[in-house]
């Protein structure tokens, strides 16, 4: 009986440490020099990389359910974009960082369609490296999300991008620490999602822009260059 009590207390202590201390860790990052490239907004695993037209269904989640760019952003986007999805497991650092330097154009929050769905399918597929990682992951289009539009410059040219913070079933909140109209530099912290989640980056492609990541790659917020 004593062993059971000690074991229970041990695992309860581990959970509490993870949930209220380790989860909120915020390690320093070596931010690449300005103009190096467009940075990852999140730690995690890349689950899709797509060139998308606004209403093109290119992410086939499951039979009868496909995702368009407008499904993911909940915005009426009318120009082609590059879409990069990053899955954040409960063990990743959950602070999100600016992919480029710029001004916050808007912050739009959208509730879940009915309710937040579990991301367990995507979690398992990333752990066991079973592509396509988005199979059976209806949370991509159904779950609560916050969409932040960033109006910035990239190598002397105007660039707009969206960061989509998608909540998991167990999420306790989506935070954006900046307000509309605020400016921040690439690599600076702008928000976080508490517990497991997903962050998508939507970027207007510029001439000569190259994608440097592919599905399955591990990326680090504010440090990994996704596009150059």
C-alpha positions in Angstrom: 0.0 0.0 0.0 2.8 2.4 0.9 4.5 1.7 -2.5 1.2 2.5 -4.3 0.9 5.8 -2.4 4.6 6.7 -3.1 4.2 5.8 -6.8 1.0 7.9 -7.0 2.6 10.9 -5.4 5.7 10.6 -7.6 3.7 10.5 -10.9 1.4 13.3 -9.6 4.4 15.4 -8.9 5.8 14.7 -12.3 2.6 15.8 -13.9 2.3 19.0 -11.9 5.9 19.9 -12.6 5.3 19.4 -16.4 2.0 21.2 -16.4 2.9 24.2 -14.3 6.7 24.6 -14.6 8.4 22.7 -17.5 5.6 23.5 -20.0 6.1 27.2 -19.6 9.9 27.0 -20.1 11.2 29.7 -22.5 14.7 28.9 -23.6 16.8 31.5 -25.3 17.1 31.4 -29.1 19.8 32.5 -31.5 17.8 34.6 -33.9 19.3 34.7 -37.5 20.3 38.1 -38.8 17.5 40.3 -40.3 16.8 39.3 -43.9 18.2 35.7 -43.6 14.8 34.2 -44.2 11.3 33.7 -42.9 11.5 32.0 -39.5 9.4 29.3 -38.0 6.7 30.7 -35.7 6.6 27.5 -33.6 8.6 24.5 -32.2 7.5 21.1 -33.5 7.1 18.9 -36.6 6.3 20.1 -40.1 3.1 18.3 -41.1 2.4 19.8 -44.5 4.0 22.2 -47.0 1.8 23.4 -49.8 1.5 25.9 -52.6 -2.2 26.7 -52.5 -4.8 28.7 -54.4 -7.4 30.2 -52.1 -10.2 27.7 -52.7 -8.0 24.8 -53.8 -8.6 21.6 -51.7 -5.1 20.2 -51.5 -5.1 18.7 -48.0 -7.3 15.6 -48.1 -8.0 15.0 -44.4 -10.2 12.0 -44.9 -13.0 10.9 -47.3 -15.5 13.7 -47.7 -13.3 16.3 -45.9 -10.7 18.4 -47.5 -9.1 21.6 -46.3 -8.8 24.8 -48.3 -6.7 27.8 -47.5 -9.8 29.7 -46.4 -10.9 26.8 -44.2 -7.7 27.1 -42.3 -7.4 30.8 -42.0 -11.2 31.5 -41.8 -10.3 34.6 -43.9 -11.4 35.4 -47.5 -8.0 35.1 -49.1 -7.9 35.7 -52.9 -4.3 35.2 -53.8 -2.0 32.2 -54.0 -0.1 31.4 -50.8 2.5 29.1 -49.3 1.1 27.1 -46.4 3.3 25.4 -43.8 1.7 23.5 -40.9 3.6 22.8 -37.7 2.4 20.3 -35.0 3.4 21.1 -31.5 3.3 18.1 -29.1 2.7 18.7 -25.4 6.5 18.4 -24.9 7.5 21.2 -27.3 8.1 24.7 -26.2 4.8 26.5 -26.8 5.8 30.1 -27.1 5.2 31.4 -30.6 7.6 33.9 -32.4 7.3 36.4 -35.2 8.3 34.8 -38.6 9.2 38.3 -40.0 9.6 41.8 -38.8 6.5 43.9 -39.2 3.3 45.4 -37.9 0.3 43.4 -36.5 -2.4 44.0 -39.1 -5.2 42.2 -37.2 -5.9 39.5 -34.7 -9.1 37.5 -35.3 -10.3 34.8 -33.0 -12.6 32.1 -34.3 -14.5 29.5 -32.0 -14.5 25.8 -32.7 -17.0 24.4 -35.1 -19.2 22.5 -32.5 -16.2 21.6 -30.3 -12.4 21.3 -30.3 -11.3 17.9 -31.6 -8.4 15.8 -30.3 -5.1 15.9 -32.2 -4.0 12.5 -31.2 -4.0 11.1 -34.7 -1.5 13.7 -35.9 0.5 13.2 -32.7 0.8 9.5 -33.3 1.6 9.9 -37.0 4.4 12.4 -36.2 5.9 10.1 -33.5 5.9 7.1 -35.8 6.7 9.1 -39.0 3.6 8.0 -40.9 3.0 10.4 -43.7 0.7 12.1 -44.7 0.7 13.4 -41.1 -2.7 15.2 -41.6 -4.7 12.1 -42.2 -7.8 11.9 -40.0 -6.9 15.3 -38.4 -10.2 17.1 -38.7 -9.0 19.7 -36.1 -7.2 21.4 -39.0 -10.6 22.9 -40.1 -12.8 22.4 -37.1 -11.0 23.6 -34.0 -10.8 27.0 -32.3 -8.1 29.3 -33.7 -6.6 32.8 -33.6 -5.4 34.3 -36.9 -2.8 37.0 -36.7 -2.0 39.0 -39.9 1.5 40.5 -40.1 2.3 43.2 -42.6 6.0 43.4 -43.0 8.9 43.7 -45.4 11.2 41.0 -46.6 14.5 41.9 -48.4 13.2 45.3 -49.3 9.8 44.0 -50.6 6.4 44.2 -49.0 5.3 40.9 -47.5 2.1 39.8 -45.8 1.7 36.6 -43.8 -0.7 35.0 -41.4 0.1 32.9 -38.3 -2.8 30.6 -37.4 -2.7 29.2 -33.8 -5.0 26.2 -33.7 -6.2 24.9 -30.3 -6.2 21.2 -29.3 -9.0 19.6 -27.4 -7.2 20.1 -24.1 -6.1 23.7 -24.8 -6.5 26.1 -21.9 -6.1 29.3 -24.0 -4.6 30.9 -27.1 -2.6 34.0 -26.2 -1.4 36.9 -28.4 0.8 39.2 -26.4 0.8 42.0 -29.0 -2.0 44.3 -30.0 -3.2 45.4 -33.4 -0.9 48.0 -34.8 2.1 46.9 -32.7 5.4 46.3 -34.3 7.9 43.5 -33.6 11.1 42.0 -35.0 11.5 38.6 -36.5 12.1 36.0 -33.8 10.4 38.0 -31.0 7.8 36.2 -28.9 4.2 37.3 -29.9 2.0 34.6 -28.2 1.6 31.0 -27.1 -0.9 28.1 -26.9 -1.2 26.2 -23.7 -1.0 22.4 -24.0 -0.8 20.6 -27.4 -1.6 22.5 -30.5 -0.8 23.4 -34.1 0.5 26.6 -35.7 0.2 27.3 -39.5 2.2 29.9 -41.4 0.6 31.3 -44.5 2.9 33.5 -46.7 2.5 35.3 -50.0 5.1 33.8 -52.3 7.6 36.3 -53.7 9.7 35.8 -56.9 12.7 33.7 -56.1 11.5 32.5 -52.7 12.6 29.0 -51.8 11.0 26.5 -49.3 13.7 25.0 -47.1 11.6 22.5 -45.1 9.4 19.4 -45.9 7.0 17.3 -43.9 8.6 15.4 -41.1 11.3 18.1 -40.4 11.7 19.3 -36.8 11.7 23.1 -36.5 12.5 25.6 -33.8 10.6 28.9 -33.3 12.5 32.0 -34.1 15.5 30.0 -35.3 14.7 27.6 -38.1 14.5 29.3 -41.5 11.4 28.0 -43.4 11.7 30.1 -46.5 14.4 32.2 -48.1 
